[in-house]
Amino acid sequence: MQRETWTNWARTETAHPRRIATPASVTELAALVADAAANGLRVKAVGSGHSFTGAAVTDGILVSLDRLTGIDAVTPTDDGAHVTVWAGTRLRALNEALWERGYAMRNLGDIDAQSIAGAIATGTHGTGARFGGLATMVAGLEMVLPDGAVVWCSPTERPELFEAARIGLGALGVVTRVVLDCTAAYAMHAAETSDSLDATLERLDEDRTGVDHFEFYWFPHTRRVLTKRNTRLPVDTPLAPVPTVSGYISDELLSNVLFEGINRFTTALPQTIPAVNSVTARVLGSREFTDRSYRVFASSRRVRFREMEYAVPAETLTDVLAEIEGWIGRTDYRVAFPVEVRFAAADDVWLSTAHGRETAYVAVHQYHRRDHTSYFRAVEDIARAVDGRPHWGKLHGRTRDDLRTTYPRFDDVVAVRDDVDPQRTFGNEYLERVLG
Ligand SMILES: Cc1cc2nc3c(=O)[nH]c(=O)nc-3n(C[C@H](O)[C@H](O)[C@H](O)COP(=O)(O)OP(=O)(O)OC[C@H]3O[C@@H](n4cnc5c(N)ncnc54)[C@H](O)[C@@H]3O)c2cc1C
């Protein structure tokens, strides 16, 4: 049989599904799922393939919701609106469509290429100690279950399914519509500064809790960081976006074109990385601008890389970074990509990496032509020692047995899965590893 080939953005996963389907309606999708289940075939929904893990891989039917996109309904609330969105909508299109209607996502990650259902499914998050990840904004979900039933779930309707499906890893059903609790549109001021790691860690509590959206990038082999402080502003604040030319230079040339060149050069000559990192940390120096919130959150990432990200208790961050620096210092491992540090509020989503605790995120990256395994393994060991939780969509080596102990509601998720998908119609290798 001729099979189609699917590959994810990072080129870490390839699948040869029996068929790639793009249903044009929920009815068509429901019939497809029921038919596949009746014939013992597996089904997997895919978004934009931006997970580094095999979360979206299948040898059965790969279902893209690219024809189920856009805003379906808007119901105003006290401080924004409940916006019902078709699951295949890309964040880029969603953000524009929300802005046109006077609304915005309460927080966002650093790219906008993902589908809304895919982003939610793996616990995609941004930064900000008072804010949660995207799944905390979900107020309701419409899903297709293995028998083809189309059901809604929310805090009041099938609440157990809702809690498990908010970050559902694609294991419980194909999400077709998402109700998002959006806020009124807002502008944002961005301040980016080159600083020392020591000064940044000294001021950490103040910045983490005092700045709306604080993050920093630490350049390994140096004690330099790039800090980003984003402050929310009223929607009618006069905008002062990055001018096109300097935006092109810093976002496109330095962050993508030159950075690709740097990575090719340092792949050939890894011993130059410490010197190169010192220069990069200073060149990506200070700038300020004000723009629509969603334009400030997202940047373009065209240098291909591998990533692992760990959610650690916020109070352990300084020790975790020191351990990572110690490991890099003790080995001859060289990495040109900065370590990204972000923050989130504690939340109550069952499989959220920030479940029940104030969280710091530590993300490590490696250029796709370099070997990342020893680095990621070392950082994983360091993060595990402080009860770190891996991002569900990024590389990690954890399994069901050792994940179970860090998520108080893990067994509840497994119970909901056993109930709605006992035949594992939505199963795949990744889910077998992490959920059993
Ligand atoms: C360059 C880059 C930058 C990133 N930045 C961030 C960031 O800032 N913050 C962060 O937290 N993460 C980030 N990520 C990770 C990314 O947000 C997640 O991996 C996200 O899940 C990708 O969304 P997607 O639409 O590509 O989903 P896919 O990778 O295609 O799928 C992810 C999972 O969602 C499931 N799924 C997709 N659609 C549906 C549906 N309709 N119903 C049920 N399940 C579904 C799939 O089966 C799979 O299990 C980044 C990744 C890349 C490559």
The ligand as an SDF file (V2000), in Angstrom:
LIG
                    3D

 53 58  0  0  0  0  0  0  0  0999 V2000
    9.8030   27.0250   17.1560 C   0  0  0  0  0  0  0  0  0  0  0  0
    8.9150   26.5520   18.2760 C   0  0  0  0  0  0  0  0  0  0  0  0
    8.5710   27.4280   19.2840 C   0  0  0  0  0  0  0  0  0  0  0  0
    7.7510   27.0050   20.3420 C   0  0  0  0  0  0  0  0  0  0  0  0
    7.4500   27.8860   21.3350 N   0  0  0  0  0  0  0  0  0  0  0  0
    6.7230   27.4610   22.4090 C   0  0  0  0  0  0  0  0  0  0  0  0
    6.4210   28.3440   23.4960 C   0  0  0  0  0  0  0  0  0  0  0  0
    6.7300   29.5330   23.4740 O   0  0  0  0  0  0  0  0  0  0  0  0
    5.7710   27.8270   24.5670 N   0  0  0  0  0  0  0  0  0  0  0  0
    5.4100   26.5140   24.6420 C   0  0  0  0  0  0  0  0  0  0  0  0
    4.8700   26.0920   25.6560 O   0  0  0  0  0  0  0  0  0  0  0  0
    5.6300   25.6690   23.6180 N   0  0  0  0  0  0  0  0  0  0  0  0
    6.2680   26.1260   22.5090 C   0  0  0  0  0  0  0  0  0  0  0  0
    6.4940   25.2520   21.4710 N   0  0  0  0  0  0  0  0  0  0  0  0
    5.8730   23.9090   21.5160 C   0  0  0  0  0  0  0  0  0  0  0  0
    4.4900   23.9260   20.8200 C   0  0  0  0  0  0  0  0  0  0  0  0
    3.7120   25.0250   21.2540 O   0  0  0  0  0  0  0  0  0  0  0  0
    3.7150   22.6470   21.1550 C   0  0  0  0  0  0  0  0  0  0  0  0
    4.4460   21.5260   20.8280 O   0  0  0  0  0  0  0  0  0  0  0  0
    2.3310   22.5950   20.4720 C   0  0  0  0  0  0  0  0  0  0  0  0
    1.6600   21.4320   20.8920 O   0  0  0  0  0  0  0  0  0  0  0  0
    2.4140   22.6020   18.9500 C   0  0  0  0  0  0  0  0  0  0  0  0
    1.1290   22.8480   18.4100 O   0  0  0  0  0  0  0  0  0  0  0  0
    0.7410   22.2010   17.0030 P   0  0  0  0  0  0  0  0  0  0  0  0
   -0.5140   22.8580   16.5290 O   0  0  0  0  0  0  0  0  0  0  0  0
    1.8920   22.2220   16.0900 O   0  0  0  0  0  0  0  0  0  0  0  0
    0.3840   20.7320   17.4540 O   0  0  0  0  0  0  0  0  0  0  0  0
    1.0260   19.3290   16.9510 P   0  0  0  0  0  0  0  0  0  0  0  0
    2.4650   19.3340   17.3130 O   0  0  0  0  0  0  0  0  0  0  0  0
    0.6450   19.0910   15.5570 O   0  0  0  0  0  0  0  0  0  0  0  0
    0.2430   18.3300   17.9170 O   0  0  0  0  0  0  0  0  0  0  0  0
    0.4830   18.3580   19.2990 C   0  0  0  0  0  0  0  0  0  0  0  0
   -0.4960   17.4410   20.0260 C   0  0  0  0  0  0  0  0  0  0  0  0
   -1.7920   17.9860   19.9350 O   0  0  0  0  0  0  0  0  0  0  0  0
   -2.6840   16.9990   19.4620 C   0  0  0  0  0  0  0  0  0  0  0  0
   -3.7260   17.6540   18.6790 N   0  0  0  0  0  0  0  0  0  0  0  0
   -3.5820   18.5100   17.6500 C   0  0  0  0  0  0  0  0  0  0  0  0
   -4.7810   18.8930   17.1960 N   0  0  0  0  0  0  0  0  0  0  0  0
   -5.7050   18.2610   17.9700 C   0  0  0  0  0  0  0  0  0  0  0  0
   -7.1200   18.2210   18.0040 C   0  0  0  0  0  0  0  0  0  0  0  0
   -7.8600   18.9190   17.1360 N   0  0  0  0  0  0  0  0  0  0  0  0
   -7.7340   17.4410   18.9150 N   0  0  0  0  0  0  0  0  0  0  0  0
   -7.0160   16.7130   19.7890 C   0  0  0  0  0  0  0  0  0  0  0  0
   -5.6760   16.7210   19.8180 N   0  0  0  0  0  0  0  0  0  0  0  0
   -5.0240   17.4810   18.9230 C   0  0  0  0  0  0  0  0  0  0  0  0
   -1.8300   16.0750   18.6120 C   0  0  0  0  0  0  0  0  0  0  0  0
   -2.4230   14.8010   18.4590 O   0  0  0  0  0  0  0  0  0  0  0  0
   -0.5740   16.0300   19.4560 C   0  0  0  0  0  0  0  0  0  0  0  0
   -0.7390   15.1270   20.5130 O   0  0  0  0  0  0  0  0  0  0  0  0
    7.2800   25.6570   20.3770 C   0  0  0  0  0  0  0  0  0  0  0  0
    7.6180   24.7710   19.3480 C   0  0  0  0  0  0  0  0  0  0  0  0
    8.4170   25.2130   18.2940 C   0  0  0  0  0  0  0  0  0  0  0  0
    8.7710   24.2610   17.1970 C   0  0  0  0  0  0  0  0  0  0  0  0
  1  2  1  0
  2  3  1  0
  2 52  2  0
  3  4  2  0
  4  5  1  0
  4 50  1  0
  5  6  2  0
  6  7  1  0
  6 13  1  0
  7  8  2  0
  7  9  1  0
  9 10  1  0
 10 11  2  0
 10 12  1  0
 12 13  2  0
 13 14  1  0
 14 15  1  0
 14 50  1  0
 15 16  1  0
 16 17  1  0
 16 18  1  0
 18 19  1  0
 18 20  1  0
 20 21  1  0
 20 22  1  0
 22 23  1  0
 23 24  1  0
 24 25  2  0
 24 26  1  0
 24 27  1  0
 27 28  1  0
 28 29  2  0
 28 30  1  0
 28 31  1  0
 31 32  1  0
 32 33  1  0
 33 34  1  0
 33 48  1  0
 34 35  1  0
 35 36  1  0
 35 46  1  0
 36 37  1  0
 36 45  1  0
 37 38  2  0
 38 39  1  0
 39 40  1  0
 39 45  2  0
 40 41  1  0
 40 42  2  0
 42 43  1  0
 43 44  2  0
 44 45  1  0
 46 47  1  0
 46 48  1  0
 48 49  1  0
 50 51  2  0
 51 52  1  0
 52 53  1  0
M  END
$$$$
